[in-house]
């Protein structure tokens, strides 16, 4: 069946306020996430020292997707609990787990087809660079099989993705 993303997930449901947040900040900007790979974060001793865009909170099994320059594929899956605060340049897509498998949603949002659609929308934006609104992501239509089939598909592809990452780490260690 076909659904809009906004029917099976919420977008940007948690953020912080600079006036109430206390503590240090591990900040992730859009350039730190490329095609599912997270390349670290920047640490700031306090929220007042962090960039003003440090606002988005994520939960385990959310997908972060950049709303600027979609063709750059700044998309990632939050596989474990995160103590990082993400840039407002991301849309944080939180799956309704009774309707969609979280990794299935990530696979859809990171697909080439979705990237092309978002880039096309972004190129018509009035900003100086291609950008989309969270509502553009929410309006995307996904064709979904039943939940048990989503789990099966997502688990198989996730195993392949994990094996590819493991092999990349082994290769990096061999080079070192």
C-alpha contacts under 8 A as a table, 3 or more apart, distances in Angstrom:
res1	aa1	res2	aa2	distance
1	X	143	X	5.41
1	X	144	X	5.38
1	X	145	X	6.51
2	X	141	X	6.39
2	X	142	X	5.48
2	X	143	X	4.24
2	X	144	X	6.14
3	X	7	X	6.27
3	X	8	X	7.23
3	X	141	X	5.47
3	X	142	X	5.42
3	X	143	X	6.47
3	X	144	X	7.53
4	X	7	X	5.28
4	X	8	X	7.01
4	X	138	X	6.39
4	X	139	X	5.43
4	X	140	X	5.49
4	X	141	X	4.41
4	X	142	X	6.13
5	X	8	X	5.34
5	X	9	X	5.79
5	X	10	X	7.99
5	X	137	X	6.96
5	X	138	X	4.72
5	X	139	X	6.10
5	X	140	X	5.71
5	X	141	X	6.22
5	X	142	X	6.70
6	X	9	X	5.24
6	X	10	X	5.95
6	X	11	X	7.47
6	X	137	X	7.98
6	X	138	X	4.41
6	X	139	X	6.50
7	X	10	X	7.85
7	X	138	X	7.97
8	X	95	X	6.15
8	X	96	X	5.42
8	X	99	X	5.82
8	X	100	X	6.28
9	X	93	X	6.29
9	X	94	X	5.27
9	X	95	X	4.16
9	X	96	X	5.06
10	X	13	X	6.50
10	X	93	X	5.81
10	X	94	X	5.18
10	X	95	X	6.49
10	X	96	X	7.38
11	X	91	X	6.39
11	X	92	X	5.47
11	X	93	X	4.58
11	X	94	X	6.16
11	X	134	X	6.87
11	X	138	X	7.36
12	X	15	X	7.22
12	X	56	X	7.08
12	X	91	X	5.95
12	X	92	X	4.96
12	X	93	X	6.55
12	X	94	X	7.83
13	X	92	X	7.68
13	X	94	X	7.85
14	X	56	X	6.33
14	X	57	X	5.30
14	X	58	X	7.17
15	X	55	X	5.18
15	X	56	X	4.49
15	X	57	X	5.09
16	X	20	X	7.65
16	X	21	X	6.52
16	X	55	X	5.11
16	X	56	X	6.61
16	X	57	X	7.02
17	X	20	X	5.51
17	X	21	X	5.92
17	X	55	X	7.03
18	X	21	X	5.42
18	X	47	X	6.33
18	X	48	X	7.09
21	X	47	X	6.94
22	X	46	X	7.22
22	X	47	X	7.14
23	X	45	X	7.13
23	X	46	X	5.56
23	X	47	X	6.95
24	X	43	X	7.34
24	X	44	X	5.74
24	X	45	X	4.44
24	X	46	X	4.39
24	X	47	X	6.36
25	X	43	X	5.68
25	X	44	X	5.06
25	X	45	X	6.38
25	X	46	X	6.03
25	X	47	X	6.06
25	X	50	X	6.95
25	X	84	X	6.86
25	X	85	X	6.71
26	X	41	X	5.92
26	X	42	X	5.61
26	X	43	X	4.52
26	X	44	X	6.43
26	X	83	X	6.96
26	X	84	X	4.73
26	X	85	X	6.00
27	X	41	X	5.32
27	X	42	X	5.12
27	X	43	X	6.19
27	X	44	X	7.55
27	X	50	X	7.40
27	X	54	X	6.37
27	X	84	X	5.70
27	X	85	X	5.02
27	X	86	X	5.79
27	X	87	X	7.28
28	X	32	X	6.17
28	X	33	X	8.00
28	X	40	X	7.26
28	X	41	X	4.88
28	X	42	X	6.65
28	X	54	X	7.87
28	X	84	X	6.67
28	X	85	X	6.26
28	X	86	X	4.81
28	X	87	X	6.17
29	X	32	X	5.58
29	X	33	X	7.53
29	X	41	X	7.58
29	X	86	X	6.13
29	X	87	X	5.05
29	X	89	X	7.34
30	X	33	X	5.76
30	X	66	X	6.14
30	X	74	X	6.01
30	X	87	X	6.86
30	X	89	X	6.45
30	X	90	X	6.77
31	X	34	X	7.02
31	X	74	X	6.95
32	X	38	X	5.80
32	X	39	X	4.92
32	X	40	X	6.30
32	X	41	X	6.91
32	X	74	X	7.89
33	X	36	X	6.51
33	X	37	X	5.57
33	X	38	X	4.67
33	X	39	X	6.18
33	X	74	X	5.10
33	X	75	X	6.19
33	X	76	X	6.25
34	X	37	X	5.25
34	X	38	X	6.73
34	X	39	X	7.99
34	X	72	X	7.39
34	X	73	X	5.74
34	X	74	X	4.48
34	X	75	X	6.02
34	X	76	X	7.13
35	X	73	X	5.37
35	X	74	X	5.92
35	X	75	X	5.51
35	X	76	X	6.50
35	X	110	X	7.27
36	X	74	X	7.57
36	X	75	X	5.64
36	X	76	X	4.12
36	X	77	X	6.29
37	X	76	X	6.57
38	X	76	X	7.27
41	X	84	X	7.76
44	X	47	X	7.04
44	X	49	X	6.10
44	X	50	X	5.70
45	X	49	X	6.93
46	X	49	X	5.49
46	X	50	X	6.70
47	X	50	X	5.07
48	X	51	X	7.85
50	X	54	X	6.53
51	X	54	X	5.62
52	X	55	X	7.56
53	X	86	X	7.89
53	X	87	X	4.99
53	X	88	X	5.14
53	X	89	X	7.35
54	X	85	X	5.92
54	X	86	X	5.63
54	X	87	X	4.75
54	X	88	X	6.51
55	X	85	X	6.17
55	X	86	X	6.11
55	X	87	X	6.01
55	X	88	X	6.02
56	X	85	X	5.61
56	X	86	X	4.71
56	X	87	X	5.97
56	X	88	X	5.97
56	X	90	X	7.72
56	X	92	X	7.34
57	X	84	X	7.38
57	X	85	X	5.42
57	X	86	X	6.27
57	X	92	X	7.86
58	X	62	X	6.42
58	X	78	X	7.59
58	X	82	X	6.95
58	X	84	X	7.81
58	X	85	X	7.42
58	X	86	X	7.58
58	X	92	X	6.69
59	X	62	X	5.71
59	X	78	X	7.02
59	X	80	X	7.90
59	X	81	X	6.29
59	X	82	X	6.76
59	X	94	X	7.76
60	X	78	X	5.34
60	X	79	X	5.66
60	X	80	X	4.98
60	X	81	X	5.05
60	X	82	X	7.06
61	X	77	X	6.44
61	X	78	X	5.03
61	X	79	X	5.44
61	X	80	X	7.12
61	X	94	X	7.35
61	X	95	X	7.70
61	X	102	X	5.71
61	X	103	X	7.24
62	X	77	X	6.08
62	X	78	X	5.34
62	X	79	X	7.86
62	X	92	X	6.62
62	X	93	X	5.67
62	X	94	X	4.75
62	X	95	X	6.66
62	X	102	X	6.90
63	X	75	X	7.16
63	X	76	X	5.69
63	X	77	X	4.60
63	X	78	X	6.10
63	X	92	X	5.89
63	X	93	X	5.14
63	X	94	X	6.64
63	X	102	X	7.91
63	X	105	X	7.80
63	X	106	X	5.76
64	X	74	X	7.99
64	X	75	X	5.56
64	X	76	X	5.28
64	X	77	X	6.46
64	X	78	X	7.60
64	X	90	X	5.93
64	X	91	X	5.75
64	X	92	X	4.66
64	X	93	X	6.21
65	X	73	X	7.91
65	X	74	X	5.93
65	X	75	X	4.36
65	X	76	X	6.61
65	X	90	X	5.27
65	X	91	X	5.35
65	X	92	X	6.62
65	X	93	X	7.71
65	X	109	X	7.70
66	X	69	X	7.38
66	X	70	X	6.49
66	X	73	X	7.61
66	X	74	X	5.36
66	X	75	X	6.35
66	X	89	X	5.66
66	X	90	X	4.22
66	X	91	X	6.13
67	X	70	X	6.49
67	X	89	X	5.64
67	X	90	X	5.59
67	X	91	X	6.38
67	X	131	X	5.47
67	X	132	X	5.05
67	X	133	X	6.36
67	X	134	X	7.16
68	X	89	X	6.49
68	X	90	X	7.99
68	X	122	X	7.71
68	X	129	X	7.40
68	X	130	X	6.02
68	X	131	X	4.24
68	X	132	X	6.43
69	X	72	X	5.83
69	X	119	X	6.88
69	X	122	X	7.22
69	X	129	X	6.84
69	X	130	X	5.04
69	X	131	X	5.69
70	X	73	X	5.75
70	X	74	X	7.10
70	X	115	X	5.92
70	X	116	X	7.86
70	X	118	X	6.03
70	X	119	X	5.17
70	X	122	X	7.38
70	X	130	X	7.32
70	X	131	X	7.07
70	X	132	X	7.96
71	X	115	X	5.98
71	X	116	X	7.05
71	X	119	X	5.81
73	X	110	X	7.23
73	X	115	X	7.04
75	X	109	X	7.77
75	X	110	X	6.15
76	X	106	X	7.53
76	X	110	X	7.88
77	X	103	X	7.47
77	X	106	X	6.32
78	X	81	X	7.50
78	X	82	X	7.51
86	X	90	X	7.05
87	X	90	X	5.78
88	X	91	X	7.11
91	X	134	X	5.96
94	X	102	X	7.90
95	X	99	X	7.83
95	X	100	X	6.40
95	X	101	X	7.31
95	X	102	X	5.65
95	X	105	X	7.28
96	X	99	X	5.55
96	X	100	X	6.14
97	X	100	X	5.24
97	X	101	X	5.88
97	X	102	X	6.68
98	X	101	X	7.92
98	X	147	X	7.90
99	X	147	X	6.69
100	X	104	X	7.09
100	X	105	X	6.77
100	X	147	X	6.20
100	X	150	X	7.27
101	X	104	X	5.13
101	X	105	X	6.30
101	X	147	X	6.74
101	X	150	X	5.98
101	X	151	X	5.92
101	X	154	X	7.32
102	X	105	X	5.18
102	X	106	X	6.38
103	X	106	X	4.84
103	X	107	X	6.08
103	X	154	X	5.63
103	X	155	X	7.87
103	X	158	X	7.53
104	X	107	X	5.06
104	X	108	X	6.30
104	X	150	X	6.20
104	X	151	X	7.41
104	X	153	X	7.39
104	X	154	X	5.07
105	X	108	X	5.13
105	X	109	X	6.19
106	X	109	X	5.08
106	X	110	X	5.97
107	X	110	X	5.25
107	X	111	X	6.05
107	X	154	X	7.81
108	X	111	X	5.24
108	X	114	X	7.11
108	X	142	X	7.55
109	X	114	X	5.98
109	X	115	X	7.60
110	X	114	X	6.80
110	X	115	X	6.86
111	X	114	X	5.43
111	X	115	X	6.32
112	X	115	X	4.97
112	X	116	X	6.12
113	X	116	X	5.18
113	X	117	X	6.25
114	X	117	X	5.03
114	X	118	X	6.06
115	X	118	X	5.24
115	X	119	X	5.98
116	X	119	X	5.06
116	X	120	X	6.09
117	X	120	X	5.12
117	X	121	X	6.30
118	X	121	X	5.02
118	X	122	X	5.92
118	X	132	X	6.76
118	X	136	X	7.72
118	X	137	X	7.73
119	X	122	X	4.86
119	X	123	X	6.08
119	X	130	X	6.76
119	X	131	X	7.64
120	X	123	X	5.31
120	X	124	X	6.92
121	X	124	X	5.53
121	X	125	X	6.88
121	X	130	X	7.89
121	X	131	X	7.64
121	X	132	X	6.58
121	X	136	X	7.97
122	X	125	X	5.18
122	X	129	X	7.76
122	X	130	X	4.14
122	X	131	X	4.28
122	X	132	X	5.06
123	X	129	X	7.39
123	X	130	X	4.72
123	X	131	X	7.10
124	X	130	X	7.34
125	X	129	X	7.82
125	X	130	X	6.25
125	X	131	X	6.24
125	X	132	X	7.19
127	X	130	X	6.86
127	X	131	X	7.11
132	X	136	X	6.16
132	X	137	X	7.68
133	X	136	X	5.21
133	X	137	X	6.96
134	X	137	X	5.19
134	X	138	X	6.26
135	X	138	X	4.73
135	X	139	X	6.04
136	X	139	X	5.16
136	X	140	X	6.65
137	X	140	X	5.42
144	X	150	X	7.44
145	X	149	X	6.09
145	X	150	X	6.23
146	X	149	X	5.47
146	X	150	X	6.38
147	X	150	X	4.93
147	X	151	X	6.26
148	X	151	X	5.16
148	X	152	X	6.40
149	X	152	X	5.04
149	X	153	X	6.18
150	X	153	X	5.17
150	X	154	X	5.89
151	X	154	X	5.17
151	X	155	X	5.87
152	X	155	X	5.30
152	X	156	X	6.28
153	X	156	X	5.39
153	X	157	X	6.31
154	X	157	X	5.28
154	X	158	X	5.87
155	X	158	X	5.03
155	X	159	X	6.18
156	X	159	X	5.27
156	X	160	X	6.54
157	X	160	X	5.07
157	X	161	X	6.15
158	X	161	X	4.94
158	X	162	X	6.03
159	X	162	X	5.11
159	X	163	X	6.17
160	X	163	X	5.10
160	X	164	X	6.23
161	X	164	X	5.11
161	X	165	X	6.27
162	X	165	X	5.08
162	X	166	X	6.09
163	X	166	X	4.97
163	X	167	X	6.10
164	X	167	X	5.13
164	X	168	X	6.21
165	X	168	X	5.04
165	X	169	X	6.26
166	X	169	X	5.12
166	X	170	X	6.26
167	X	170	X	5.01
167	X	171	X	6.15
168	X	171	X	5.06
168	X	172	X	6.14
169	X	172	X	5.04
169	X	173	X	6.20
170	X	173	X	5.11
170	X	174	X	6.21
171	X	174	X	5.03
171	X	175	X	6.25
172	X	175	X	5.17
172	X	176	X	6.27
173	X	176	X	5.04
